[in-house]
Amino acid sequence: MSDNKDTLLAFILGGLVGAALGVLYAPKSGKETRRDIKKFSEDVADKVKDLGEDLTEKGRKVYEDGKDKISEVFEAGKKAFEGHIRK
């Protein structure tokens, strides 16, 4: 899982760096370049926010699934222990 996350992060970072370099080296006026940089930074901020929300939701789901599994195992262990005590 960590490899997939690292690959995704590297891909996103590479895209961001490439886009930034493209904006900076494009033959445009300073005003147009500043406008493009502002739009680019707003887009990046939106994507980072969305990614953060997605990761938070996935983390919450993993937590809930793990909590449910632990509860199931605990209850099974408790029943097994109680059955062992009654014998």
Backbone as a chain_set.jsonl record, in Angstrom:
{"seq": "MSDNKDTLLAFILGGLVGAALGVLYAPKSGKETRRDIKKFSEDVADKVKDLGEDLTEKGRKVYEDGKDKISEVFEAGKKAFEGHIRK", "coords": {"N": [[0.822, -1.187, 0.0], [1.958, 1.207, 0.743], [3.801, 1.612, -1.307], [2.129, 2.153, -3.487], [0.973, 4.549, -2.633], [3.229, 6.171, -2.45], [4.002, 6.194, -5.128], [1.781, 7.442, -6.31], [1.921, 9.947, -5.052], [4.422, 10.834, -6.028], [3.823, 10.978, -8.75], [1.825, 12.971, -8.792], [3.265, 15.134, -7.696], [5.278, 15.395, -9.664], [3.705, 16.138, -11.858], [2.754, 18.601, -10.949], [5.135, 20.098, -10.699], [5.998, 20.045, -13.36], [3.887, 21.423, -14.614], [4.129, 23.917, -13.378], [6.67, 24.736, -14.265], [6.119, 24.865, -16.972], [4.322, 27.0, -17.065], [5.953, 29.083, -16.157], [7.933, 29.262, -18.134], [6.57, 29.811, -20.431], [5.885, 31.817, -23.314], [4.685, 34.521, -22.396], [3.159, 37.591, -21.296], [4.105, 39.361, -18.263], [1.854, 39.931, -16.703], [-0.051, 38.108, -17.66], [1.259, 35.742, -17.016], [1.37, 35.923, -14.209], [-1.361, 35.817, -13.662], [-1.907, 33.226, -14.614], [-0.304, 31.753, -12.852], [-1.583, 32.307, -10.451], [-4.102, 31.132, -10.916], [-3.275, 28.506, -11.289], [-2.192, 27.954, -8.732], [-4.498, 28.136, -7.2], [-5.95, 26.0, -8.265], [-4.272, 23.869, -7.523], [-4.448, 24.091, -4.739], [-7.154, 23.444, -4.394], [-7.142, 20.784, -5.314], [-5.41, 19.584, -3.473], [-6.881, 19.951, -1.147], [-9.153, 18.385, -1.769], [-7.89, 15.885, -1.987], [-6.961, 15.588, 0.626], [-9.428, 15.444, 1.971], [-10.413, 13.068, 0.851], [-8.478, 11.239, 1.776], [-8.88, 11.493, 4.516], [-11.486, 10.492, 4.752], [-11.074, 7.844, 3.865], [-9.304, 6.992, 5.846], [-10.969, 7.164, 8.054], [-12.805, 5.173, 7.39], [-11.155, 2.881, 7.397], [-10.47, 2.879, 10.093], [-13.02, 2.484, 11.298], [-13.704, -0.023, 10.188], [-11.627, -1.583, 11.251], [-12.128, -1.282, 13.985], [-14.611, -2.563, 14.147], [-13.87, -5.182, 13.439], [-12.113, -5.832, 15.529], [-13.904, -5.742, 17.663], [-15.552, -7.895, 16.967], [-13.719, -10.054, 17.144], [-13.037, -9.844, 19.84], [-15.525, -10.36, 21.07], [-15.938, -12.992, 20.171], [-13.765, -14.243, 21.404], [-14.427, -13.789, 24.065], [-16.81, -15.277, 24.301], [-15.788, -17.831, 23.808], [-14.045, -18.096, 25.969], [-15.879, -17.937, 28.115], [-17.334, -20.231, 27.562], [-15.376, -22.142, 28.012], [-14.906, -21.828, 30.741], [-17.311, -22.675, 31.864], [-17.266, -25.388, 31.488]], "CA": [[0.0, 0.0, 0.0], [2.846, 2.355, 0.821], [4.378, 1.826, -2.627], [1.112, 2.81, -4.313], [0.826, 5.921, -2.149], [4.444, 6.887, -2.846], [3.944, 6.363, -6.582], [0.768, 8.462, -6.584], [2.466, 11.228, -4.611], [5.471, 11.212, -6.98], [3.147, 11.332, -9.998], [1.177, 14.274, -8.594], [4.32, 16.135, -7.544], [5.888, 15.589, -10.982], [2.762, 16.918, -12.662], [2.726, 19.983, -10.451], [6.4, 20.744, -11.076], [5.971, 20.228, -14.811], [2.944, 22.495, -14.948], [4.71, 25.185, -12.918], [7.739, 25.103, -15.201], [5.483, 25.244, -18.235], [3.768, 28.356, -16.911], [7.044, 30.053, -16.018], [8.711, 29.388, -19.371], [5.706, 30.118, -21.571], [6.13, 33.189, -23.813], [3.542, 35.379, -22.097], [3.499, 38.8, -20.541], [4.141, 39.171, -16.813], [0.486, 39.953, -16.188], [-0.668, 36.818, -18.004], [1.946, 34.702, -16.234], [0.906, 36.016, -12.817], [-2.74, 35.306, -13.66], [-1.825, 31.775, -14.753], [0.244, 31.203, -11.608], [-2.649, 32.395, -9.444], [-5.097, 30.095, -11.226], [-2.62, 27.227, -11.026], [-2.093, 27.752, -7.291], [-5.86, 27.869, -6.712], [-6.278, 24.622, -8.667], [-3.489, 22.969, -6.668], [-5.041, 24.14, -3.394], [-8.399, 22.676, -4.446], [-6.817, 19.362, -5.435], [-4.843, 19.146, -2.191], [-8.016, 19.884, -0.219], [-9.926, 17.195, -2.127], [-7.092, 14.714, -1.634], [-7.009, 15.5, 2.084], [-10.753, 14.959, 2.355], [-10.479, 11.656, 0.466], [-7.645, 10.469, 2.7], [-9.556, 11.497, 5.812], [-12.61, 9.557, 4.654], [-10.529, 6.482, 3.816], [-8.779, 6.715, 7.179], [-12.127, 6.939, 8.924], [-13.361, 3.86, 7.041], [-10.219, 1.874, 7.91], [-10.634, 2.883, 11.548], [-14.299, 1.849, 11.634], [-13.608, -1.448, 9.857], [-10.738, -2.193, 12.238], [-12.842, -1.3, 15.261], [-15.626, -3.62, 14.05], [-13.18, -6.484, 13.457], [-11.614, -6.057, 16.89], [-15.074, -6.064, 18.481], [-15.96, -9.269, 16.633], [-12.733, -10.973, 17.71], [-13.181, -9.771, 21.288], [-16.751, -11.08, 21.448], [-15.7, -14.429, 19.946], [-12.867, -14.686, 22.475], [-15.188, -13.759, 25.311], [-17.711, -16.442, 24.282], [-14.964, -19.036, 23.934], [-13.574, -18.132, 27.35], [-17.008, -18.27, 28.965], [-17.652, -21.648, 27.326], [-14.318, -22.916, 28.642], [-15.089, -21.714, 32.183], [-18.506, -23.436, 32.245], [-17.013, -26.837, 31.377]], "C": [[0.867, 1.253, 0.0], [3.469, 2.664, -0.536], [3.395, 2.538, -3.544], [0.954, 4.273, -3.925], [2.031, 6.752, -2.567], [4.441, 7.161, -4.34], [2.946, 7.453, -6.95], [1.286, 9.841, -6.208], [3.539, 11.728, -5.577], [4.855, 11.666, -8.309], [2.513, 12.723, -9.89], [2.223, 15.379, -8.494], [5.001, 16.424, -8.881], [5.0, 16.412, -11.902], [2.728, 18.374, -12.251], [3.985, 20.738, -10.844], [6.431, 21.014, -12.575], [5.05, 21.357, -15.234], [3.506, 23.856, -14.543], [5.816, 25.643, -13.864], [7.166, 25.54, -16.543], [4.925, 26.657, -18.183], [4.887, 29.388, -16.89], [7.816, 30.271, -17.316], [7.861, 29.67, -20.604], [5.942, 31.566, -22.011], [4.896, 34.076, -23.633], [4.04, 36.614, -21.364], [3.501, 38.476, -19.046], [2.754, 39.1, -16.208], [-0.208, 38.617, -16.453], [-0.046, 35.689, -17.175], [1.495, 34.729, -14.787], [-0.521, 35.491, -12.689], [-2.739, 33.78, -13.727], [-1.301, 31.121, -13.478], [-0.821, 31.231, -10.513], [-3.688, 31.308, -9.673], [-4.522, 28.72, -10.912], [-2.564, 26.951, -9.521], [-3.468, 27.49, -6.677], [-6.283, 26.439, -7.051], [-5.554, 23.611, -7.791], [-4.087, 22.923, -5.269], [-6.334, 23.33, -3.353], [-8.123, 21.176, -4.502], [-6.252, 18.809, -4.132], [-5.96, 19.009, -1.158], [-8.846, 18.631, -0.488], [-9.191, 15.92, -1.741], [-7.097, 14.51, -0.123], [-8.342, 14.972, 2.575], [-10.914, 13.474, 2.024], [-9.679, 10.793, 1.435], [-8.269, 10.402, 4.087], [-10.7, 10.497, 5.815], [-12.119, 8.107, 4.622], [-9.972, 6.07, 5.173], [-9.902, 6.416, 8.157], [-12.724, 5.557, 8.664], [-12.46, 2.743, 7.563], [-10.351, 1.752, 9.424], [-11.912, 2.144, 11.949], [-14.269, 0.355, 11.341], [-12.746, -2.187, 10.878], [-11.412, -2.317, 13.591], [-13.892, -2.416, 15.265], [-14.983, -5.001, 14.125], [-12.684, -6.813, 14.857], [-12.772, -6.415, 17.82], [-15.54, -7.49, 18.232], [-15.015, -10.285, 17.264], [-12.848, -10.999, 19.23], [-14.398, -10.557, 21.753], [-16.582, -12.581, 21.258], [-14.799, -14.984, 21.038], [-13.576, -14.757, 23.805], [-16.121, -14.97, 25.395], [-16.927, -17.737, 24.458], [-14.462, -19.188, 25.361], [-14.702, -18.526, 28.295], [-17.416, -19.741, 28.789], [-16.622, -22.551, 27.989], [-14.487, -22.934, 30.168], [-16.261, -22.6, 32.639], [-18.258, -24.945, 32.246], [-16.499, -27.392, 32.635]], "O": [[0.547, 2.239, -0.663], [3.65, 3.83, -0.887], [3.784, 3.431, -4.297], [0.816, 5.138, -4.79], [1.884, 7.898, -2.99], [4.834, 8.244, -4.774], [3.229, 8.293, -7.804], [1.111, 10.799, -6.961], [3.566, 12.912, -5.911], [5.322, 12.63, -8.916], [2.653, 13.548, -10.793], [2.092, 16.428, -9.123], [5.274, 17.582, -9.195], [5.481, 17.275, -12.636], [2.679, 19.271, -13.093], [3.912, 21.889, -11.274], [6.843, 22.09, -13.008], [5.391, 22.153, -16.108], [3.374, 24.831, -15.282], [5.881, 26.819, -14.221], [7.669, 26.471, -17.171], [5.043, 27.417, -19.144], [4.787, 30.438, -17.524], [8.302, 31.375, -17.561], [8.392, 29.757, -21.712], [6.172, 32.44, -21.175], [4.162, 34.345, -24.584], [5.172, 36.672, -20.883], [2.967, 37.451, -18.621], [2.505, 38.303, -15.304], [-0.87, 38.067, -15.573], [-0.747, 34.797, -16.697], [1.26, 33.678, -14.192], [-0.851, 34.803, -11.723], [-3.474, 33.119, -12.993], [-1.787, 30.067, -13.069], [-0.942, 30.283, -9.737], [-4.108, 30.638, -8.729], [-5.204, 27.872, -10.336], [-2.856, 25.838, -9.084], [-3.587, 26.705, -5.736], [-6.894, 25.752, -6.232], [-6.141, 22.617, -7.365], [-4.219, 21.851, -4.679], [-6.584, 22.609, -2.387], [-8.786, 20.391, -3.824], [-6.581, 17.691, -3.735], [-5.977, 18.053, -0.383], [-9.202, 17.902, 0.438], [-9.798, 14.981, -1.227], [-7.223, 13.382, 0.352], [-8.39, 14.147, 3.488], [-11.477, 12.713, 2.811], [-10.148, 9.739, 1.866], [-8.194, 9.372, 4.755], [-10.867, 9.74, 6.771], [-12.693, 7.242, 5.284], [-10.149, 4.929, 5.6], [-9.789, 5.517, 8.99], [-13.105, 4.854, 9.599], [-12.954, 1.76, 8.114], [-10.343, 0.647, 9.968], [-11.89, 1.285, 12.83], [-14.747, -0.448, 12.143], [-13.093, -3.284, 11.315], [-11.283, -3.339, 14.266], [-14.046, -3.127, 16.259], [-15.498, -5.891, 14.802], [-12.82, -7.946, 15.318], [-12.635, -7.295, 18.67], [-15.883, -8.21, 19.169], [-15.463, -11.268, 17.853], [-12.765, -12.065, 19.84], [-14.321, -11.326, 22.711], [-17.033, -13.363, 22.094], [-15.043, -16.078, 21.546], [-13.352, -15.682, 24.587], [-16.21, -15.615, 26.44], [-17.359, -18.635, 25.18], [-14.456, -20.294, 25.902], [-14.506, -19.357, 29.181], [-17.794, -20.407, 29.753], [-16.971, -23.625, 28.48], [-14.235, -23.955, 30.806], [-16.188, -23.209, 33.706], [-18.961, -25.692, 32.926], [-16.234, -28.592, 32.717]]}, "num_chains": 1, "name": "protein.A"}
